[in-house]
Amino acid sequence: MATFISHNPIVARASLFAGRRLATQTTNGTSKVSMRATWMPGSAPPSYLDGSMPCDYGFDPLGLGKEPDNLARFQEAELIHARWAMLGVSGAAGAEIITGINWVEAPVQSQQTYLGNTIPFPLPAIAAIEVFVMAYVESKRGSETDRSKRMYPGGAFDPAGFSKGADFEKLKRKELANGRVAMLAFAGIIGEAQANNLEGPVAALARHLADPWHVNAATNVAAVPYL
């Protein structure tokens, strides 16, 4: 029997679906079977989440994307936040590794430095310059009427030319997937700092690795109240 199945292409292909649940969607009395990955195996994604967007797994339990305008706005906002989160996580960990000063303590240092070099401006001046520069960049991005160019501007923002390659769609998915992880990671960095007396992520990780059974979320009084 096994030999028959392995040499029969129709039966062999059908056996690939054994044990799997296919996502189905009913439209006008007819059922449409979808082989796309969904956030919950066997769940049917909403009709407006058709898999055309990067990392679309049909997850929208609150129906926030029913309106096309809202869906487009949320897609763009998620991508921008994902990019900021990746920069934030890299900056929080990288600065602590290089300087030994964590991201919480860095703004209150008596002297601001960059890679060991003293910056000849006070922190308020640096913040004002950053606000001005970011306001200009965001105004230019917001004035672009083509949404795809707002999300993937290319040009000077793509010096390596990734957006021109054949793997562009694959890179879109990788960027957003890593960005979602980074958003969760930065939320964890903030929570960890609050739970550990403003300790940085690198120092907290080092303490955990040195004694994982006693230094973890379950043994942290701030993380588990009334423990």
Secondary structure per residue as TSV (DSSP state, phi and psi in degrees):
chain	resnum	aa	ss	phi	psi
A	1	M	-	360.0	-43.9
A	2	A	H	-61.7	-38.1
A	3	T	H	-65.4	-39.6
A	4	F	H	-62.9	-42.9
A	5	I	H	-65.4	-44.3
A	6	S	H	-67.2	-26.2
A	7	H	H	-99.9	-2.9
A	8	N	-	-103.2	109.0
A	9	P	H	-62.3	-34.4
A	10	I	H	-68.6	-47.4
A	11	V	H	-67.3	-39.5
A	12	A	H	-62.8	-42.3
A	13	R	H	-66.7	-39.4
A	14	A	H	-64.3	-33.6
A	15	S	H	-67.6	-18.5
A	16	L	T	-65.0	-25.1
A	17	F	T	-88.9	-1.1
A	18	A	T	-61.7	129.6
A	19	G	T	82.6	-1.6
A	20	R	-	-104.1	148.8
A	21	R	-	-106.2	129.8
A	22	L	-	-95.1	140.5
A	23	A	E	-74.2	127.3
A	24	T	E	-118.8	150.0
A	25	Q	E	-138.0	129.7
A	26	T	E	-97.9	124.5
A	27	T	E	-134.4	119.9
A	28	N	T	54.3	41.4
A	29	G	T	82.9	-1.0
A	30	T	E	-114.8	149.8
A	31	S	E	-101.2	135.8
A	32	K	E	-117.1	124.7
A	33	V	E	-92.0	132.7
A	34	S	E	-119.1	132.7
A	35	M	-	-95.3	1.9
A	36	R	S	-70.7	153.3
A	37	A	-	-72.8	136.8
A	38	T	-	-123.1	161.6
A	39	W	S	-65.0	-27.2
A	40	M	S	-126.4	120.3
A	41	P	T	-53.3	128.6
A	42	G	T	88.6	-7.3
A	43	S	-	-79.7	151.7
A	44	A	-	-97.9	118.7
A	45	P	-	-69.5	152.2
A	46	P	-	-60.5	155.9
A	47	S	T	-62.9	-30.3
A	48	Y	T	-80.7	-11.6
A	49	L	-	-102.7	82.5
A	50	D	-	-92.8	7.7
A	51	G	S	87.1	3.1
A	52	S	-	-79.0	-20.2
A	53	M	S	-88.9	150.2
A	54	P	T	-60.1	138.2
A	55	C	T	56.8	37.0
A	56	D	-	-90.2	109.7
A	57	Y	-	-112.8	19.7
A	58	G	-	73.3	22.5
A	59	F	-	-95.0	108.0
A	60	D	-	-160.2	67.1
A	61	P	T	-63.0	-24.6
A	62	L	T	-93.5	-2.0
A	63	G	-	66.5	31.8
A	64	L	T	-70.0	-21.2
A	65	G	T	-101.7	17.1
A	66	K	S	-61.6	-41.8
A	67	E	S	-79.1	127.4
A	68	P	H	-55.3	-39.1
A	69	D	H	-65.0	-40.9
A	70	N	H	-65.3	-41.3
A	71	L	H	-62.1	-43.2
A	72	A	H	-65.0	-40.7
A	73	R	H	-67.1	-42.9
A	74	F	H	-66.3	-37.2
A	75	Q	H	-62.8	-44.9
A	76	E	H	-66.5	-43.2
A	77	A	H	-64.3	-39.7
A	78	E	H	-62.6	-41.9
A	79	L	H	-64.8	-43.5
A	80	I	H	-64.5	-44.3
A	81	H	H	-64.5	-36.2
A	82	A	H	-62.6	-41.4
A	83	R	H	-66.6	-42.8
A	84	W	H	-63.2	-38.4
A	85	A	H	-65.5	-40.4
A	86	M	H	-63.7	-40.3
A	87	L	H	-65.5	-40.7
A	88	G	H	-64.4	-44.8
A	89	V	H	-65.0	-43.4
A	90	S	H	-62.8	-41.4
A	91	G	H	-68.4	-42.1
A	92	A	H	-64.4	-43.8
A	93	A	H	-77.5	-43.1
A	94	G	H	-63.9	-44.1
A	95	A	H	-64.0	-37.7
A	96	E	H	-69.3	-37.1
A	97	I	H	-66.6	-41.8
A	98	I	H	-76.7	-43.2
A	99	T	H	-105.1	-19.9
A	100	G	S	82.0	-0.7
A	101	I	-	-104.6	126.3
A	102	N	-	-79.7	170.0
A	103	W	T	-67.3	-23.5
A	104	V	T	-76.8	-40.0
A	105	E	T	-82.6	-22.6
A	106	A	G	-56.3	-43.7
A	107	P	G	-68.2	-18.5
A	108	V	G	-103.2	13.3
A	109	Q	-	-69.0	146.2
A	110	S	S	-64.4	-28.8
A	111	Q	S	-133.9	122.9
A	112	Q	-	-80.1	135.8
A	113	T	E	-131.3	159.9
A	114	Y	E	-135.2	112.7
A	115	L	T	53.6	39.9
A	116	G	T	86.9	-7.5
A	117	N	E	-98.7	135.3
A	118	T	E	-69.5	134.2
A	119	I	-	-93.6	125.1
A	120	P	S	-80.9	33.4
A	121	F	S	-136.3	144.9
A	122	P	-	-73.7	162.5
A	123	L	H	-57.7	-43.1
A	124	P	H	-58.3	-37.4
A	125	A	H	-67.2	-40.3
A	126	I	H	-63.3	-43.0
A	127	A	H	-63.2	-40.8
A	128	A	H	-64.4	-42.1
A	129	I	H	-62.6	-42.2
A	130	E	H	-63.9	-43.1
A	131	V	H	-61.6	-44.0
A	132	F	H	-63.0	-46.7
A	133	V	H	-64.3	-44.9
A	134	M	H	-67.2	-35.7
A	135	A	H	-62.8	-40.3
A	136	Y	H	-65.2	-46.7
A	137	V	H	-63.0	-44.2
A	138	E	H	-67.7	-34.2
A	139	S	H	-66.3	-37.7
A	140	K	H	-67.8	-40.2
A	141	R	H	-67.4	-42.0
A	142	G	H	-67.7	-25.0
A	143	S	T	-78.2	-11.7
A	144	E	-	-73.8	124.6
A	145	T	-	-82.2	-22.6
A	146	D	-	-83.9	112.1
A	147	R	H	-62.8	-36.7
A	148	S	H	-64.5	-33.4
A	149	K	H	-74.9	-29.5
A	150	R	H	-67.0	-34.7
A	151	M	H	-84.0	-38.4
A	152	Y	-	-131.2	78.2
A	153	P	-	-67.0	-28.2
A	154	G	-	66.2	-151.0
A	155	G	G	60.6	-129.2
A	156	A	G	-65.3	-21.4
A	157	F	G	-84.9	0.6
A	158	D	-	-137.5	64.2
A	159	P	T	-63.0	-26.4
A	160	A	T	-85.1	-7.5
A	161	G	-	71.6	29.8
A	162	F	G	-63.5	-33.1
A	163	S	G	-72.4	-9.2
A	164	K	G	-100.5	-5.0
A	165	G	S	-86.1	169.9
A	166	A	T	-71.5	-18.6
A	167	D	T	-94.3	18.1
A	168	F	H	-59.3	-45.3
A	169	E	H	-63.7	-39.1
A	170	K	H	-64.9	-39.9
A	171	L	H	-67.5	-32.9
A	172	K	H	-59.5	-46.2
A	173	R	H	-64.7	-42.2
A	174	K	H	-64.1	-41.3
A	175	E	H	-61.8	-47.7
A	176	L	H	-69.6	-38.4
A	177	A	H	-62.3	-45.3
A	178	N	H	-67.7	-34.3
A	179	G	H	-66.1	-37.4
A	180	R	H	-65.6	-40.8
A	181	V	H	-63.1	-40.2
A	182	A	H	-65.4	-36.5
A	183	M	H	-63.8	-42.2
A	184	L	H	-65.7	-39.7
A	185	A	H	-63.7	-42.2
A	186	F	H	-70.5	-34.8
A	187	A	H	-61.4	-37.9
A	188	G	H	-66.6	-37.3
A	189	I	H	-63.1	-42.2
A	190	I	H	-65.0	-46.4
A	191	G	H	-62.9	-39.6
A	192	E	H	-63.8	-40.3
A	193	A	H	-64.4	-39.0
A	194	Q	H	-69.5	-32.8
A	195	A	H	-82.3	-19.3
A	196	N	T	-122.6	39.9
A	197	N	T	54.4	48.9
A	198	L	S	63.1	33.8
A	199	E	-	-80.2	145.8
A	200	G	-	-76.4	162.7
A	201	P	H	-65.5	-35.4
A	202	V	H	-69.2	-44.2
A	203	A	H	-64.7	-40.3
A	204	A	H	-65.1	-41.3
A	205	L	H	-64.4	-39.9
A	206	A	H	-63.1	-41.6
A	207	R	H	-64.5	-40.2
A	208	H	H	-65.9	-44.2
A	209	L	H	-66.3	-30.0
A	210	A	H	-72.4	-29.3
A	211	D	S	-151.4	70.0
A	212	P	T	-63.3	-26.7
A	213	W	T	-77.3	-21.9
A	214	H	T	-114.6	-16.4
A	215	V	S	-115.6	91.5
A	216	N	S	-158.0	178.0
A	217	A	G	-63.0	-34.3
A	218	A	G	-69.7	-24.3
A	219	T	G	-102.4	2.7
A	220	N	-	-91.0	119.1
A	221	V	T	-61.7	-36.7
A	222	A	T	-69.5	-33.3
A	223	A	T	-78.6	-34.3
A	224	V	S	-122.1	90.8
A	225	P	T	-58.9	150.1
A	226	Y	T	63.5	21.3
A	227	L	-	-71.0	360.0
